[in-house]
Each structure stands twice: as C-alpha cells, then as structure tokens.
C-alpha cells in the first residue's frame, strides 16, 4: 500500500538516523501527540511498512522486502532492542564469537530486569535475569550495519561455565575454550572471575583449562589464582547431570561427564 507524504517523511527520518527498530517514544518525537503517533503507527502496520515486535517496539520493513512485504530482521539485532539493559549472551554469544558451530534454537539475552520470553517471527527469545553485580563485560558490535550489545569473549566463557544449561552444556564450553583460546584475554577473564566471586565457575574453567592442556600465557599463575578463589564443597562439572564420577580434590569438582575424565599418566 502506498505511503502518504508525511508517512514517507517519518520512515525516511528514522532510516537516516539508523533506527530500523524504534520505540513509541521515538515516533512521538515526529508525530508530536500520543494519539497521532498511535494512529499513524497502526496505519503503517496495517500497510505492512512496519512490523510490531512487541508493545511499543516497531521494525521498519524495507523496500527490498518486495510487494509481499515479507521481511525477517537479523535475530541478534532484534534481541538487542527487546530489553534495556540487555546483552546477547550464553549460547547466542558463543555463536556470535564463532566459539561454536552449533546454532542455538533460542536467542538468549542477559538483563538485570525481569521479562517474559517472547516469540517473534518464529524465533524464541529468552531473557535471563542476573544481579547488577553480575551484569558486566558487554561490548557494542556491528551486525549488518546496526549496533548490538553482546557479552565479550571472556564474559561469555564465564557465563557458559555458570549456566551450561543455557550454553549447550559443558561439551560446548569445551569447544568454545579450545576454539577461542588464542583470542581470550586470560588475565581479563581472571579479573572477571574475581569480580564474580570465583566459586563453582572458577572450578569448571580451571579444571577444563588443565584437562584440555591449553597453551596460554602465564598459565601457572592463572591456574594458581583460580584455585585460590574456588568455593568450598564439591560441585558438579555438569550441573543437573547424575552425580557420578570421580572427584578432583584440587578443584573440588566431581567429573560427571565421562568424555572429560582426567587422562591417566
């Protein structure tokens, strides 16, 4: 359906600003009154020049969508607009950094807010709430010319060790550490672990660092540092899996993943 002159100006104004995804407040700046903004946005949705992602959040459907007006925006771009503060995280971040070849079926977003999961254009978005203390290590990156917020490589590994269930399991963490070992700032990861408070996360990362024999700088110092901040008591390498397998005393960790048992000398 054709656009009025004012509707064309509105869409052009947003596009020039790079706001392919925008909020009701963004629209209010152009239409001036809530009633005019509501009516205009509703009209543009019906004409299929806009897609409503959720209440108060819209996506421009570009000209290249063709006469059928079918368009699916990159899921990472959408994820970065669904909650603030928020960051693409866990398995989604591992995939973004090419730490894994596996495609997550869900887009994971870490946030300090509580928000229900959403199904948008056939893709599930899951929001994982963390404390403000543990929401850090995020960076802005460009995807298809648009900015997204994603956890950096080091925080991505830390989060995957904390919540393997949201990151493809411990085996995916092994792949991530092996694949990205030369790109990880291990001293930064150590600082992150100290900020986090160590605990079971340090146990899992430390044990995997040893069993994988990753050749990293300052290895002995880093291993020693991580061991100094592990928590008391026995933790499972893979949370939620049966509590079977040997315990590695130096890491206070039960190795309940057979493929990751320590190699015999």
C-alpha positions in Angstrom: 0.0 0.0 0.0 1.2 3.5 -0.8 2.5 6.0 1.7 1.3 9.5 2.4 3.9 12.3 2.2 4.0 12.5 6.0 4.4 8.8 6.4 7.3 8.7 3.9 9.0 11.6 5.8 8.5 9.7 9.1 10.1 6.5 7.8 12.9 8.4 6.0 13.7 10.3 9.2 14.1 7.1 11.2 16.1 5.4 8.4 18.6 8.3 8.2 19.1 8.0 12.0 19.7 4.3 11.6 16.6 3.4 13.6 15.4 0.4 11.7 14.0 -0.7 15.1 12.4 2.1 17.1 10.2 2.8 20.1 6.9 4.5 20.5 8.8 7.4 22.1 10.9 7.7 19.0 7.7 8.0 16.9 6.3 10.6 19.4 9.1 12.9 18.6 7.8 13.1 15.0 4.1 12.9 15.4 4.0 15.1 18.4 0.9 13.8 20.2 0.3 10.2 21.5 -3.0 10.0 19.6 -1.4 10.9 16.3 1.6 8.6 16.9 -0.7 5.7 17.8 -3.0 6.1 14.8 -0.1 6.6 12.4 1.9 3.6 13.6 -1.3 1.4 13.5 -1.8 2.6 9.9 1.8 1.8 8.9 1.5 -1.7 10.5 -1.7 -2.4 8.5 0.0 -1.2 5.3 2.9 -3.5 6.2 5.5 -0.8 6.2 6.1 -1.6 9.9 6.1 -4.8 12.0 5.2 -4.6 15.6 7.8 -6.6 17.6 6.0 -6.1 20.9 4.1 -3.3 22.7 5.8 0.0 21.9 8.6 -1.5 19.7 8.5 -1.5 15.9 10.6 -2.6 13.0 10.7 -0.9 9.6 10.1 -3.2 6.7 12.4 -2.0 4.0 11.7 -1.5 0.3 13.7 -4.6 -0.6 11.0 -6.7 1.1 9.2 -6.5 -2.2 5.5 -6.4 -2.9 4.7 -9.2 -0.5 6.3 -7.2 2.3 7.9 -10.3 3.9 11.0 -9.4 6.0 12.9 -11.1 8.8 15.4 -8.9 10.6 18.6 -10.5 12.0 17.7 -12.1 15.3 20.7 -10.6 17.1 19.6 -7.1 16.1 16.1 -7.7 17.4 17.4 -9.3 20.6 19.4 -6.1 21.4 16.3 -4.0 21.3 13.9 -6.0 23.4 15.2 -5.0 26.8 17.5 -2.4 28.3 19.9 -3.0 29.8 20.4 -6.2 27.9 23.1 -8.2 26.0 23.1 -11.1 23.7 24.6 -13.8 25.9 25.2 -17.5 26.6 24.9 -19.8 23.6 23.9 -16.9 21.3 27.1 -15.0 22.3 29.2 -18.2 21.8 27.8 -18.4 18.3 28.4 -14.7 17.6 32.1 -15.1 18.6 32.4 -18.2 16.4 33.2 -20.2 19.6 30.8 -23.0 18.4 29.4 -24.3 15.2 26.1 -25.2 16.8 23.2 -22.9 16.2 21.1 -22.2 19.3 17.3 -22.7 18.9 16.7 -19.9 21.3 18.2 -16.4 21.3 19.5 -15.7 24.9 19.5 -12.2 26.3 21.0 -11.4 29.7 19.5 -8.5 31.6 19.0 -7.1 35.1 15.3 -6.9 34.5 12.5 -9.5 34.6 11.0 -10.1 31.3 9.0 -13.0 29.8 10.2 -15.0 26.9 8.9 -13.8 23.5 8.2 -15.5 20.2 8.9 -13.1 17.3 8.9 -14.0 13.6 9.2 -17.7 14.6 12.2 -17.2 16.9 12.2 -17.7 20.6 13.9 -15.0 22.8 14.7 -16.0 26.4 15.6 -13.3 28.9 17.9 -14.4 31.7 17.8 -12.1 34.8 21.1 -11.6 36.7 22.0 -9.2 39.5 23.5 -5.9 38.6 26.8 -7.1 40.1 27.0 -9.9 37.5 25.9 -7.8 34.5 29.2 -6.7 33.1 31.7 -7.5 30.3 29.4 -6.2 27.4 30.6 -4.6 24.2 28.9 -2.9 21.2 29.4 -4.6 17.9 28.1 -4.1 14.4 25.8 -6.6 12.6 24.6 -5.7 9.1 25.4 -2.1 9.8 23.5 -1.9 13.1 24.7 -1.9 16.6 24.1 -4.8 19.0 25.2 -5.3 22.6 26.8 -8.7 23.3 28.9 -10.2 26.2 32.6 -10.1 25.3 34.5 -13.4 24.8 35.7 -13.5 28.4 32.3 -12.9 30.0 30.8 -15.3 27.5 33.0 -18.1 28.8 32.3 -17.2 32.4 28.5 -17.2 31.8 28.7 -20.5 30.0 30.6 -22.0 33.0 27.9 -20.6 35.3 25.0 -21.8 33.3 26.0 -24.7 31.0 22.3 -25.4 30.5 21.9 -22.1 28.6 25.1 -22.6 26.6 24.8 -26.0 25.0 26.3 -27.9 28.0 29.8 -28.4 29.2 30.8 -30.0 25.9 30.0 -26.7 24.1 32.1 -24.9 26.7 35.0 -27.2 25.9 34.6 -26.4 22.2 34.5 -22.7 23.0 37.6 -22.7 25.1 39.5 -24.8 22.6 38.4 -22.7 19.6 38.9 -19.3 21.1 41.9 -19.9 23.4 44.2 -17.7 21.4 41.6 -14.9 21.3 40.8 -14.9 25.0 42.4 -12.3 27.3 43.1 -14.7 30.1 44.2 -12.0 32.6 40.9 -10.2 31.9 39.0 -13.5 32.5 40.8 -13.8 35.8 39.7 -10.3 36.8 36.1 -11.2 35.8 36.3 -14.3 38.0 37.4 -12.2 40.9 34.7 -9.7 40.3 32.2 -12.6 40.0 33.4 -14.2 43.3 35.0 -17.3 41.9 33.0 -20.3 43.2 32.0 -23.2 41.0 32.6 -21.2 37.9 36.3 -21.0 38.7 36.3 -24.7 39.4 34.9 -25.6 36.0 37.0 -23.3 34.0 40.2 -24.2 35.9 39.6 -27.9 35.5 38.9 -27.6 31.8 42.0 -25.4 31.3 44.1 -28.2 32.7 42.4 -31.2 31.1 42.5 -29.5 27.7 46.1 -28.6 28.2 45.5 -25.2 26.6 48.8 -23.3 26.0 48.0 -19.9 27.5 50.3 -17.1 28.7 51.1 -17.1 32.5 49.4 -20.5 32.8 50.8 -21.4 36.2 49.9 -18.0 37.7 46.4 -18.1 36.3 45.7 -21.7 37.5 47.0 -20.8 41.0 44.9 -17.7 41.1 41.7 -19.5 40.0 42.3 -22.2 42.6 42.6 -19.6 45.3 39.0 -18.4 44.7 37.1 -21.7 44.3 34.3 -22.3 46.8 34.2 -25.0 49.5 32.3 -28.2 48.9 32.1 -30.4 45.9 30.5 -29.0 42.7 29.5 -30.9 39.6 31.2 -30.3 36.3 27.9 -30.5 34.5 25.1 -29.2 36.8 21.9 -31.2 36.5 23.6 -34.4 35.3 23.8 -37.5 37.6 26.2 -37.2 40.4 28.6 -39.9 39.4 32.2 -40.0 38.5 35.5 -39.2 40.3 36.2 -36.1 42.3 39.2 -34.0 41.6 40.3 -32.7 45.0 42.4 -29.8 43.8 39.3 -28.3 42.1 36.7 -29.7 44.5 34.9 -30.9 41.3 33.0 -34.1 40.5 33.7 -35.1 36.9 30.3 -36.3 35.9 31.0 -36.1 32.1 32.8 -39.3 31.1 34.4 -37.7 28.0 36.1 -35.2 30.2 37.7 -37.5 32.8 41.4 -36.8 33.5 43.8 -38.7 31.3 45.9 -41.3 33.0 49.6 -40.7 33.0 
